[in-house]
Every structure is written in structure tokens, then in C-alpha cells.
Amino acid sequence: MGPALRYLGSVCGRARGIFPGGFSAARTPASGKSRLLCQGGRRASTSSFDIVIIGGGIVGLASARALILRHPALSIGVLEKEKDLAVHQTGHNSGVIHSGIYYKPESLKAKLCVQGAALIYEYCNQKGISYKQCGKLIVAVEQEEIPRLQALYERGLQNGVQGLRLIQQEDIKKKEPYCRGLMAIDCPYTGIVDYRQVALSFAKDFQEAGGSILTSFEVEDIEMARESPSRSKDGMKYPIVIRNTKGEEVQCQYVVTCAGLYSDRISELSGCNPNPRIVPFRGDYLVLKPEKRYLVKGNIYPVPDSRFPFLGVHFTPRMDGNIWLGPNAVLAFKREGYRPFDFSARDIMDIIIKSGLIKLVFQNFSYGVNEIYKACFLSATVKHLQKFIPEITISDILRRSKANIITKPSWREELFEHSTSVAGHATVCPFIWPSGR
């Protein structure tokens, strides 16, 4: 990577301050309308955009939609390595619309989660996307959990979570007749939705507003375009070249990386800081048999233990009517390894050499051993579930649903971070001429 592109990385942290809202509406858009290249459409060897978003998951598509609605004069393209959109973390998560109770008060995560819940309900209503505001109980089943539950309740109030209340055993039974517990937080604002459906709706909005989506475009390199003799005095218009594994190129003025499971690697390609590094964990879910779905009405969660970096096994209703039980959290040997024996040598080497896995293992050794044990023995998981719903038995369980990939950065900013949320970081990498252009 040449010096010019490394310079691009040096301004990543200042990208937000370059224009109001992060980008300039004063930038001249590309001449002509960008061609729509999506899901088997025509492919161009070279295309030019004002802004390119790398990643066609829910984060990338939401970013693309917001940008084009705010700056309709700009030409904006989304690059996705798969032939379809939103097939990885967006399509492999629990589908919960979280209320924002877990995060540190005044933190950006807390503010975005509370605001985001309101916005996702509003958007789904506007677009006719089905969801269920089925609520959530965070249940204390042991006396020692009650102080942590009360502290979590206070945190939720500070974060402005709607409708929170502490309830006792009799009210727990009214909400969840088969659930036992000493005390619980009732979060009526929590819901469930199919996030892939939401992401595809974002993509539709983006395309209808004039945006372009290029699928089967796996980014391999990001570099500065070579200077040409015909270059104008204002400089080359599209100085960033993004090349895929097929040798096709896209040129642009600005890059926004929203690459999910590969967010650290793509950030590094763009010249920005790759930290925090992604460490993939596979989270497998059990499924309650259809005839036993009456046991669970809404989301039922344990009281999180601040000693460990996961929320624990919980009961999650799905939009298709299924009830998911889980997940566990076992180290995955591939970033997109949804099956137990999926393996990538490169991913393993990155985990060992570049991440903070060793520190994570030593800090959570007993927890990790317990997760491996539960992954191997169904009875261990069922025993844990019975703390909340004693009527559940092994015969009520279907062995596995599809797995999630739970990504954990190599460092933790906060104690509570929901494990199946969309991972990674969005990095804005503008090109600026050293003269200050």
C-alpha cells in the first residue's frame, strides 16, 4: 500500500469533521446516472461513484439509504461479496428489537439502542413490515441475582427505556404463566422482527432513490488511482480504486466500510485502523417443539453476570412462530462458520496471532468450559433452561436451529454488549490531497 493510501488512513478519525453530517453535499456528483447492478444484473469492469459503501448487510444498507436520502445529488454504490444481500449476520441473529437497558448510561450505544428501537418500529409501520412487540422479562431465579437485577433496572431508567417496571412472582406468572422467578424486569418495549426483511427494504429504498448495488463483488484491494497526464488542476475526481477478486474495479471519492465479520480486514485494506479485531464465536440455538410453544409467550432472559461477556441462554420467540432456546457461545474456526466443523486456516491464524483471544480465554476459562460442555450435552442446556421453565424436558427440544456467528472484539468497552447484534465498525475513509483539498 503506497504512502498516499496510508495518508488516507491518517484522516479516518477526522472524517466526521470534514463536512456537516460526515459528507459534503457540495461535492459534484458523477456525470450520468449510475447503472443498477444488483442480484445477477449486468456487471461493469469499471464504475465511478462519489461514495462507495463496502458491505451489503443491514449496517451497510442502512448507511447507504441514509446517505442517499440526505444527499440525493451524490452517486452512491454498495458493494456486496455475496450474490444476495444480508445473508450473514443480518440473516443469522435472534431478531430481537432491544430496548437499550444493558448499556452504560450516556454512552453512544445506549442512546442509539433506545432511539433505534423507536425508529425501527416507526419504519416497520411505514413499510408494512411485520413485527411483534412481545416484550421481555429479565428474570432473577436466585436471591443473589436480585441486586444485579435492581442495578440493571436503574440503568434502564437512566437510559430512558420505555415502560420498565420491576415485578414480583405473581406478576411474572401473569406475563409468563410457566416461568418461575423471584423478581423480574418487565420490558414491554422489546420486540422481534426479521432483520433480513428490514435490510432488503432498506435496499429497495436505496435503489428507488437512485443508488446502485453490485453483488458478487468481493473486495480484494483498495488503492489510489494512478495519476494521468490529463488530470485537471482540481485533481483526479475519483482517486480511490476498489478492486475485487475478479479484477473488476470501482472508483470513488469516499469509502465507507461496513463489512461485518470482515470489518477489521476491510478497514485495514482502506488504510484505517483494524482494531478492534474480530473474534468469531458460534452460537447454536435449540428449538422448542411446536406442541410446546405455549410455554413461552415473549422473550425471557437471565440476569446478566458482569464477570462474563455474554448475556446467557434465553428464550426467544421468532416471527415464524418458532421458539429459540440459547445460544451457547463456542469459538468458531471460521468467520462465516455456521457449522461445527467449518474451518479457515487464515481465520484461525488471525485469532491466535492478532486478537486478544488468549486474554479472553484466561479471563473466562470456567465460563468457556461450561459453554463447551453445554454444546456437547443437551441435558446440560435443558437443566439450565429448567431454572426458568421447569416444565421443559429433553423430549420437548429439537436439537439445533441454524447457528449465529457471535463476534467479539479483542477488547471490551463495556460489560454488557448484546452478542448477536450486527458486528464490526463502520469506517469512513475520505481521500484528501496533502494540500488540504
N, C-alpha and C positions, 0 to 999 in steps of 0.2 A: 504494500500500500504506500503510495507516494506521499511526500510531505504535504501536498495540497489537501489530500483527503484527511490526513491526520489533523490538519488545521480545522477541518470541518468538525472533527470530534471535540476540539477545544471550545467550540461555541455552543455545544449541546445544552449546557446548563443555562445559557443566556438566551435560548431560543424564544422563551415566552416574552422577554422584554423587547424583542426586535420590532414586533408590530403589536398593535392593540389586538387582544384575543389570540395572539400567537402567530398570526399570519397577516399579510398585508393585502387589503382589497385593492390597493393601488397597483399591484403587480399586473403587467399586461398579460392577458390570457393567450394561450396558444392560438394561432390562426386556424380557423375552421373548427368544426365540432369534432370532438374525439369519437372514434368509432367504438361501438359497443361490442366488446369481445367477452362473451360470458357463456360458460357451460356448453362447450362444443362449438361455439361460434368461430368466426374467422380469426386467424392469428396473423399478426403483423410482425415482421422481423424487427421493425423499429417503430416506436410511437413516442410522442412527446407530451408531457403534461406539466402544468405548473406544480402540482403536488401529487406525489405517489404515496399511497398507504400500503405497506407490506403486511399482509395478513388479512384473510377473509373470514375471521371469526367474529364474534359479537362485538369485541372491542374495536377491531379494525373497521367493521361496517358501521358501527355507531359513530366512530370518529369521522368516517367518510361522509355519512349523512349530515352530521352537524356542520362540517366544513362547507359542503356544497349549498346547504340551506342558508348559511350565513354569508357566503361569498359565491353567489351564482355565476359571477363573471369568470371565475377561475376554472381551468380544466383540471379535473381530478380523476386519478385512476387508482384502482385497488388490484393488487397482485396476490393471487392465492395459489399455493403449490398443488393443491388437490383439484380434481376435476369438478368437485362440488364445494359449496360453501358451508362453513360452520359444522364440519364433521368431526372435529377433535374435542377440545374441552367444552366448546359450546354445546355439542351434542352428547357429551359424556359428563353430566353433572346431575345433582339431585333435583334441580328445577325449583329450588326454594327461593321465594322473594323474601329476603331477610329484612328485618325491621331496623337493625342498627344498634342492637343492645350490647353487643360484645366489645365494641371498640372504645379506646381511650377517649374520654370527653374532650371536645375541642379539636380532636385530630381530624385530618382530612378524610380518613376512612369513615369515621363516624358521621361526618357531615354528608359525605357522598352517599353513604348507605341509606340514611334517612331520606334525603332528597330523592335518591334514585328509586326507592320504593314507591314514593308518591308519583314520580314520573312514569314508572313502568305501568302502574295501574291506569294512569291517565292515557298513556299511549295505547294500551290494550283496549281500552274502551273506545278510543277513536277509531282503531283499525278493526275492531270486531274480533280480536284475538282472545280465545278462551283462557280463563284463569279461574282459580278458586281461592278466595280469601278464607282459608280454612283455619287459620290461627295456629298457635304453637304454645305448648306447655313446656317449661323448663322445670323439671321435677326433682326435688330433693327426696331421696329414699332413705337416707341415713341422717342421723342427728348432726353429725359433723359437717354435713353439706349445707346446713341452713345458714350459717354466717356468710358463706360464699354466695349463696343464692340471694341473700339480702343485699350484699355488696353489689351484685350484678344488677339487681333491681334499681338501686340508687344510680348506678352508671347509666342504665337505660333512661331514667328520668332526666338526668343531666343531658343526655343526647337528644332529648325531645321525641322519643319514641311514643307513638300514639297509643292510648288505651291501656297502658300497662297497669297491672294490679297484682298484688300478692294474694294468693288464695290458699285456703286450708283444705284439709282432706275432703270435707263434704262438697266443696265447690269443685275440687278435682274430679270427683265422681260425676258431677253434673256435666262437666265438659267431656270427660273421657271415662265412661262407666266402668271399663275394665282395667283402668290404670290405678295402681296404688302409689301413694306418696305421702309424705308428712306435710310438705308445703310446696308450692309451685308459683312460678311467674306465668301469668296468662298474657300472651302477646297476640291479641286478636288481629293485628295488622299484618301478620305474616301470611304469606300465600304461596301458591305453587303455579308454575307456568311452564310451557315448553319453550325453552330459551332458543332452540334452533328455529322454531317458528317465528319468534320475535326477530332473530337475526336475519332471516330471509325477508321479513317485512322491511327491515332497515335497508336491505339490498335493493328491494323494489323501489323504495322511496328515493334512494340514491340514483338509481338508473333513470327513473322518471324525471329527476331533476337535471339530467344530462351527464351523470357520471358514467365511467367505464369500468368494467370488471374483467380482468384477464385471469382465467383459471388455468390450471396445469402449468403455472409459471413458478417454478421453484428457484428462488433467488440463490445464486452461487457467488456473485461478486458485486461489489459496489465500488465504483472508482470515478475519478474525474475524467471528463471527456478530453481528448487531445485537442489542443488549440489548432485552429485552421487559419490560413492566410487571409480568408475573407472575414475574419472576426471583426465585429463592429467595435467602435470606441467604447460602447457601453458594456462590452464584454459578451461572452458567449451566453446565449439565452437559456440553454438547458445544460448546465455544466456537469450534472451528476448522471452517470451511466449505471443502470442496474441491469445485470446480465443473468440469464437463467442457465440451467443445466443443458439446454438445447442450443445455446449460442444466440438466442434471441435477446434483443436489447430494448430497454425503455429509457428515455432520457427525461430529466425533470429538473426543476429548480429546488424543490424541497422534498425531503423524505420523512415520513412518519412510520416508525416501525411498531407494529402491534402483533408480533409473531408468536404469542402464546408460549407453547412449550419450547420454542426456539428463540424466544425474545432476547436471551443473553447473547446467543451466537450472531443473530442478525444485527443487534446493537453494536457488537464488535466489528462486524463487516462494515458498518456505516461509519466507523471511526470513533464511536462513542464508548463509554464505559460499559463492560459486560456485566458488572455487578448490579444486583445480586445474582449469583449463579443459580440455575435451576437444578434441583434435585428431585427426580420423579419418584413418587410412591404410588403404588397401585391400590385402589380402594375397591374391594369387592362387596357387592350387596347380596344379601339373601332376599327372597321374595315370599311374602305370605300367600298361602294358597287362597284361591278365590272364595272358597266357602268360609274362610276365616277372616275376611276383610272387615267384618262387623266389629272386630276387636279394636280397631283403630279408626278414629274419626278425623283427627288432624295431626300435625307434627308433634312428636313427643321427643324431647331432648333431655339428656342428663345435665347436671350442673357441671360446667367445665372445670377441670383441675388445672390451675395455673402452672403446675410443675411440668405439664406435658403440652406439646404443640398442636394437639388435635382436640376436636370437640367431643369425641367419643361416639359410641354406637347409638343411633337414634332411629326413630320410626318416621318414615317419610311417605305420605300419600303421593301418588302420581296422577297426572292428567288422564292417563288411560285407565285409571281405576285400580292399578296395582298398588300394593303397599311394599315399599322397600325397607329392609332392615339392615342397618350398617352405617357406614362402611368400616372395614378394618383398614389398616394402613401398613402396607408391606413394601419395602424397597423394590422398585421396578428396575429391570435390567435394560429397559429401552424407554425412550421418552414417549413414544406412542405405543407402548407395550400393554395392550389391554388384556392379553392372555398371560397366564403364569410363566410360560416358557419363552415369551418373546425376548429377543436378545439383540443388543447392538454393542459391538466392541468399543466403538467410539464413545457412546454414551457412558459405558462403564468406566472407561479411562477418564472421562471428564469428571465423573462423580468422585473418583478416587483422588485425582490429581488437583483439580481446580476448585472443588466445592469444600464446604465445611462439614462434610458428612461424618468424618471421624469424631469431631467435636459433638455433633448432634447425637451420634450413637452412644458416646460415653455419658452424655448428659441425660439420655433417656433409655438407658440399657434395659432396665426392668420392663419398661413400657413396651419396648421393641420386642423383647422375648415373648411377652404376653400377646402381642399382636400376631406374631408368627404362630403361636400356639392356637389362637382362635381361628387363624386361617386354615390350619391343618385339621382341627377337630370341631365339627359342627356343634357338638354338645356344649363346648365352652362358650360359644357365642350365644346359644339359646339360654344357657344359665344366666348370662348377663342380661339378656332381654327379659327374663322372668322376674328380675328385680322390679320392673315397671309393670309388666302384664303377666302375672303368674299363670294365667290360663294357657299361654303359648307352650307348645310341645314340639319336639323334633319332627313329629309327623305332620305338623302344620306348616312346615317350611319347604319351599322349593330351593334347591341347592344354591344356584347362582343366578343373578341377573348380569347384564353387561357391566364391566368394570369401569371405574373412573380412573383417570390419572390425576393424582393429587400432587401438586407441585409445591415444593418447599424451598424457598431461597436459603442460601447458605448462612444468612444472618437473619435475625428476627427483630423487627422494630417494636412489635407489641406482643403481649402474651396471647391475646385471642385474635386469631385470623382464620376466617372460615376456610376450611381445607379444600372445598370443591368449587370455590369461586374461580372465575376466569383468571388465569395466571399471567405473570410477566409484567412488563412495563412498556409503556408507550414512549418512545424516544423521538424527539423532534430534532432533525439534523439539517439545518439550513446551510447552504453554501454562501459564504461571504468572501468577497475579494479582500485580500490583505489591506487594500487601500481604504477599506471601510464601506465599500459599495453596499 
